[in-house]
Amino acid sequence: MYFSTQDLQGDLKLLDRSQKIYDAVAFRVQETRQSGPRNDTIAVTLRESTLDADTLSLVLLAENHPAITTVYLVVESLDRFHQTHEELVSQLDLLNLNIEAVSYRSELLQTALIESWITFIRNSRDLLYHRFLNSDPKRNFVQIYHGLAKGSGNLRRDSQEKQREKRLNSLSYQKPFLSRISTAVDLYTVSTDIERFYRSAADGIQPALIQKCGYPKYDRLYELIDSEGAKPIVPKETQRTLEADDVQYRILYAPTHRGSYGLTKLFPFDDFDIKTLRAELASWNAELYIRTHISEERAGTYDDVVDGSVIKYAGHSFSPSSTEILPYFDVLVTDYSSIYTEYLPLDRPIIFVKDTGTDYFRSKGLALDYGTYFPGPKVDRLNDLTTELELSLNDNQYYADDREFVAKALLPDPDQQFLASVMQNLSQ
């Protein structure tokens, strides 16, 4: 009998789903036998088993919160977590906090979820069956979105086309029971009213469940900017590289992740020539660091570009969290990745690579106007990129008024405390 790859993948998905349901039922049985969650314990799910900008920031915020003593990190693979964070783990061990990584499909996961009064999830399907079977109202699940910049849900470009075809003039919120099955989230956190109503419209979520608590990464970034004692949590070699005084400028290029739409094309220019780019960087005494999504780390995206001299790798082994390294860069280059909103608090130039002809962009589109809410020059040729880079390196106030407007519209209040705000909202 012949079995196709598609058949095998389908069987594996069914097996995985069955295992998750079994684990969730076991969790439900165990929670009825134990006391409720502890007020000093939280859990957080990690995408790709990796501490990213928000989750590492959340751990560091938890250390500074007097009520929290324990943080569970929920990962798909313990081996991958320890390999990716081999050096960071030793730094995290120095924190005045009990941090424990637990894997899905383990008995310790049940303990982590039972003890945690807040579990922060990154994806709408994280711990779905556990959330649905949770019976203790004191146990809360909070979703931290990844970012704002691209269209999603009802605001995707292809979704809007279907709405026009069917002449739909209203959004239907999910029925309470179906909503609990598909989300079972107590609170969604956003930065501003713009994002709040965007998320409500895009995902069909009742606005009351979406609150302006901010994001952990902004709290952490403001700490790195404002506090002399704040030190980045990065590998030692990364810190030595970024603090070396042998170059005048450092530029970060971080394009968006295209998921199933294919790999990132780093420089989608008809006139692109790597030798020209390297020569320009050398003439400015500048280094260009490239950071793609973690799922593209082994896809060869860097191979023809990174030379280790003027163009360097800045992926997730360089620093799992982008927040920890952003203050080192004089200019950010991106296409339409939400990392540009993370860079705004630094008030430094941003350049946007126009890559709007892809299937990814045609399907998703943007939630916000490209000319208004992406504060910087847009380039579609290498010559334009190098011209704008030189202008930006020589004048850090280049497009400053545009950045100020977008920062006021999209960033949380600098005095906003993420954890305190989340706890206050859940206690009401």
C-alpha positions in Angstrom: 0.0 0.0 0.0 1.3 3.4 -1.0 1.3 6.3 1.5 2.0 9.8 0.3 3.8 12.5 2.2 0.5 14.4 2.5 -1.1 11.3 4.1 1.8 11.0 6.6 1.6 14.7 7.5 -2.1 14.4 8.1 -1.6 11.4 10.4 1.1 13.3 12.3 -1.2 16.3 12.8 -4.0 14.0 14.0 -1.7 12.3 16.4 -0.4 15.6 17.7 -3.9 16.9 18.2 -5.0 13.8 20.0 -2.0 14.0 22.3 -2.8 17.7 23.1 -6.4 16.8 23.9 -5.2 13.9 26.1 -2.8 16.3 27.9 -5.6 18.9 28.4 -7.9 16.3 29.9 -5.2 15.2 32.3 -4.7 18.8 33.2 -8.4 19.2 34.0 -8.3 16.1 36.2 -5.3 17.3 38.1 -6.5 20.9 38.6 -9.7 19.6 40.4 -7.4 17.8 42.9 -5.2 20.7 43.7 -5.5 24.1 45.1 -5.9 27.1 42.8 -3.2 29.1 41.0 -0.5 30.9 43.0 -0.3 34.7 42.8 3.5 34.6 42.6 3.7 32.4 39.5 3.2 33.0 35.8 3.8 31.0 32.6 4.6 32.1 29.0 4.6 30.1 25.8 7.6 30.6 23.4 7.4 30.6 19.7 9.9 28.3 18.1 11.1 27.4 21.6 12.9 30.8 21.6 12.9 33.8 23.9 12.0 36.6 21.6 11.7 40.4 22.1 8.5 40.2 24.2 9.1 36.9 26.1 12.6 37.7 27.2 11.5 41.2 28.2 8.6 39.7 30.1 11.0 37.5 32.1 13.1 40.5 33.0 10.0 42.5 34.0 8.9 39.7 36.2 12.2 39.8 38.1 11.5 43.5 38.9 7.9 42.8 40.1 7.8 42.1 43.8 4.9 39.7 43.6 6.4 37.3 41.1 8.9 34.6 42.2 8.4 31.9 39.5 8.2 31.9 35.7 7.6 28.8 33.6 8.7 28.9 30.0 6.5 26.6 27.8 8.5 25.2 24.8 8.0 22.7 22.1 11.6 21.3 22.5 13.7 21.5 25.6 16.8 20.5 23.5 16.3 23.4 21.1 15.6 25.8 23.9 18.9 25.0 25.7 20.9 24.9 22.4 19.6 28.3 21.4 20.0 29.9 24.8 23.1 28.1 26.1 24.9 31.3 27.1 21.8 33.3 28.0 20.7 30.6 30.5 23.7 31.3 32.7 22.8 35.0 32.7 19.1 34.3 33.5 20.3 32.0 36.4 21.7 35.2 38.0 18.2 36.8 38.2 16.4 36.8 41.5 13.7 34.6 39.9 12.9 30.9 39.6 12.8 30.2 35.9 12.0 26.8 34.6 11.5 25.6 31.0 8.8 22.9 30.5 7.9 21.1 27.4 4.5 20.4 25.9 3.4 16.8 26.5 5.1 16.6 29.9 3.7 16.2 33.4 5.5 19.3 34.5 3.4 21.4 32.0 0.4 20.4 34.0 2.0 21.7 37.2 3.1 24.9 35.5 -0.4 25.7 34.2 -2.1 24.7 37.5 0.2 27.0 39.5 0.2 30.0 37.2 -2.4 32.6 37.7 -1.5 34.2 34.4 -0.3 32.3 31.3 0.8 34.5 28.5 0.3 33.0 25.0 1.8 34.2 21.7 -0.4 32.4 19.3 -4.2 32.0 19.3 -3.8 28.2 19.2 -1.3 27.9 22.1 -2.6 25.6 24.8 -6.0 25.7 23.1 -7.5 22.6 24.7 -6.0 23.4 28.1 -7.6 26.9 28.0 -11.0 25.4 27.0 -11.0 22.8 29.8 -9.7 25.3 32.4 -12.4 25.5 35.2 -10.8 27.9 37.6 -11.8 31.5 37.0 -8.7 32.6 38.9 -6.5 31.1 36.2 -6.1 33.7 33.4 -4.8 33.5 29.8 -3.5 36.6 28.2 -2.5 36.9 24.6 0.5 39.1 23.6 0.3 40.0 19.9 3.4 39.9 17.8 3.0 43.2 16.1 0.6 45.6 14.2 2.0 46.5 10.8 0.5 43.9 8.5 -3.1 43.2 7.7 -4.7 40.2 9.4 -8.1 38.5 9.7 -10.9 40.7 8.4 -8.4 43.3 7.4 -6.3 41.1 5.1 -6.5 42.3 1.5 -7.9 39.0 0.2 -10.5 38.9 3.0 -11.7 42.4 2.1 -12.1 41.4 -1.5 -14.4 38.6 -0.4 -16.4 41.0 1.8 -16.9 43.3 -1.2 -18.0 40.4 -3.4 -20.6 39.2 -0.8 -21.6 42.8 0.0 -21.1 42.3 3.7 -21.7 45.4 5.7 -21.1 44.2 9.3 -18.8 41.9 11.3 -20.3 39.0 13.1 -18.8 38.4 16.5 -18.5 34.8 17.5 -21.1 33.1 19.6 -20.0 32.9 23.3 -19.6 29.1 23.2 -17.7 29.0 19.9 -15.6 32.0 21.0 -14.5 30.0 24.1 -13.6 27.0 22.0 -11.6 29.0 19.5 -9.9 31.6 21.8 -10.6 31.2 25.5 -8.6 34.3 26.2 -9.3 36.5 29.2 -7.3 39.5 27.9 -5.6 40.8 24.8 -3.0 43.4 25.2 -2.3 46.3 22.8 -0.6 49.6 22.8 -3.1 52.2 21.7 -6.7 52.9 20.7 -5.7 52.5 17.1 -4.4 49.0 17.7 -7.3 48.2 19.9 -10.0 48.9 17.3 -7.8 47.4 14.6 -7.6 44.1 16.4 -11.3 44.1 17.2 -12.2 44.6 13.6 -9.5 42.3 12.2 -10.2 39.3 14.6 -13.8 39.8 15.5 -13.0 40.3 19.2 -15.2 42.2 21.6 -13.4 45.5 22.4 -13.9 45.0 26.2 -11.4 42.0 26.0 -8.7 44.2 24.4 -6.9 46.6 26.8 -4.1 49.1 26.4 -1.5 47.4 28.6 1.4 47.9 26.1 4.0 45.2 25.3 6.9 43.9 27.5 9.5 44.8 24.8 8.7 48.5 25.1 9.1 48.5 28.9 12.4 46.8 28.4 13.6 49.1 25.6 12.8 52.2 27.7 14.8 50.6 30.5 17.8 50.1 28.2 17.5 53.7 27.0 17.0 55.4 30.3 18.8 53.4 32.9 22.6 53.5 33.1 22.7 50.3 35.0 20.6 48.3 32.5 22.8 45.7 30.6 21.7 43.8 27.5 21.0 40.1 27.9 23.0 38.8 24.9 25.9 36.4 24.3 29.3 37.9 25.4 30.7 37.7 21.8 27.6 39.7 20.6 28.2 42.4 23.2 31.9 42.6 22.3 31.1 42.9 18.6 28.5 45.6 19.1 30.6 47.6 21.5 33.8 47.5 19.5 35.1 51.0 18.6 36.6 50.0 15.2 33.5 51.2 13.1 31.6 54.5 13.1 28.1 53.3 12.2 26.0 50.2 12.5 23.0 49.5 10.4 20.4 46.8 11.1 18.4 45.2 8.2 15.4 43.2 9.4 12.8 42.2 6.8 9.5 40.7 7.5 8.7 36.9 7.6 6.6 35.7 4.7 5.6 32.3 6.1 4.2 29.9 3.5 4.6 32.6 0.8 8.3 31.7 0.4 11.7 32.8 1.6 12.7 36.4 2.1 14.6 38.0 -0.8 16.9 40.3 1.1 17.5 42.9 -1.6 14.7 42.9 -4.2 16.3 45.4 -6.5 16.8 45.1 -10.2 20.1 47.0 -9.9 21.4 45.0 -6.9 25.1 44.4 -6.8 26.7 43.1 -3.6 30.2 44.5 -4.4 28.7 48.0 -4.8 26.9 47.7 -1.4 30.0 46.5 0.4 32.2 49.3 -1.1 29.7 51.9 0.0 29.6 50.5 3.5 33.4 50.4 3.7 33.6 54.0 2.5 31.3 55.1 5.4 33.2 52.9 7.9 29.9 51.2 8.6 28.7 47.7 9.2 25.4 46.2 8.0 23.8 43.5 10.2 21.1 41.3 8.8 18.4 39.6 10.9 15.7 37.4 9.4 13.0 35.3 11.0 14.2 32.4 13.0 12.5 29.9 10.6 14.8 31.1 7.8 18.0 30.7 9.8 19.0 27.5 8.0 17.5 28.3 4.6 20.5 29.9 3.1 19.1 33.4 3.1 22.3 34.9 4.4 24.8 32.8 2.4 25.4 35.1 -0.6 25.4 38.4 1.4 27.1 38.0 4.7 30.8 38.3 4.5 31.7 38.7 8.2 33.4 42.0 7.5 31.1 44.8 6.5 28.0 42.7 6.3 27.4 40.5 9.3 24.9 38.0 10.7 22.6 39.2 13.5 20.2 36.3 13.7 18.8 34.5 16.8 22.1 33.0 17.9 23.5 36.5 17.8 20.7 37.6 20.0 17.4 35.8 20.5 15.7 39.1 21.4 15.9 42.1 18.9 15.1 44.5 21.8 18.4 43.8 23.5 20.4 44.9 20.4 18.3 47.7 18.9 20.1 50.5 20.9 23.4 49.6 19.2 22.2 50.6 15.7 22.2 54.0 14.1 19.7 53.2 11.3 17.1 50.5 10.8 16.3 49.1 7.3 13.2 47.0 6.9 10.3 46.5 4.5 7.1 46.4 6.5 8.1 44.3 9.5 6.6 45.5 12.8 10.2 45.8 14.1 10.1 49.4 12.9 7.6 50.2 15.7 10.1 48.7 18.2 12.8 51.0 16.9 10.7 54.2 17.2 11.5 54.9 20.8 15.1 55.4 19.9 14.1 58.2 17.4 16.7 57.2 14.8 16.3 57.0 11.0 14.3 54.2 9.4 14.5 53.2 5.7 11.8 51.1 4.1 12.5 48.7 1.2 9.6 48.6 -1.2 8.7 45.0 -1.8 5.1 45.2 -2.6 4.9 43.1 -5.7 5.0 39.7 -3.9 2.1 37.2 -3.4 2.6 37.8 0.3 1.9 41.5 0.1 -0.9 41.1 -2.4 -2.7 38.7 -0.1 -2.0 40.5 3.3 -1.6 44.1 2.4 -1.1 46.6 5.2 -3.5 47.6 8.0 -2.2 51.2 8.0 -1.5 53.7 5.3 2.0 53.1 3.9 2.8 56.8 3.3 1.6 58.0 6.7 2.5 55.3 9.2 5.8 54.1 7.9 8.0 57.1 8.7 11.0 57.1 6.4 12.1 57.0 2.8 10.8 54.2 0.6 13.4 52.6 -1.8 13.2 50.1 -4.6 16.7 50.4 -6.1 20.1 49.8 -4.6 21.2 53.3 -5.6 18.3 54.8 -3.7 19.1 52.7 -0.7 22.7 53.8 -0.5 21.7 57.4 -1.1 19.2 57.3 1.8 21.6 55.4 4.0 24.2 58.1 3.6 21.7 60.9 4.4 20.4 59.0 7.4 23.9 58.3 8.8 24.8 62.0 8.5 21.6 63.3 10.0 19.8 61.4 12.8 17.0 63.9 12.6 16.2 62.8 9.0 12.3 62.3 8.9 12.2 63.1 12.7 8.8 64.8 12.5 7.3 61.8 10.7 8.7 59.5 13.4 7.3 61.7 16.2 3.8 61.5 14.7 3.8 57.8 14.3 5.3 57.2 17.7 2.5 59.2 19.3 -0.1 57.2 17.3 1.3 53.7 17.7 3.5 53.5 20.8 2.4 53.0 24.4 2.9 55.7 27.0 6.6 55.4 28.2 5.3 55.4 31.8 3.0 52.4 31.0 4.0 49.3 33.1 3.0 46.2 31.2 2.8 43.7 34.1 1.1 46.1 36.5 -1.4 47.1 33.9 -2.3 43.4 33.0 -2.7 42.5 36.7 -4.9 45.5 37.3 -7.1 44.7 34.4 -7.5 41.0 35.5 -8.2 42.1 39.1 -11.2 44.3 38.1 
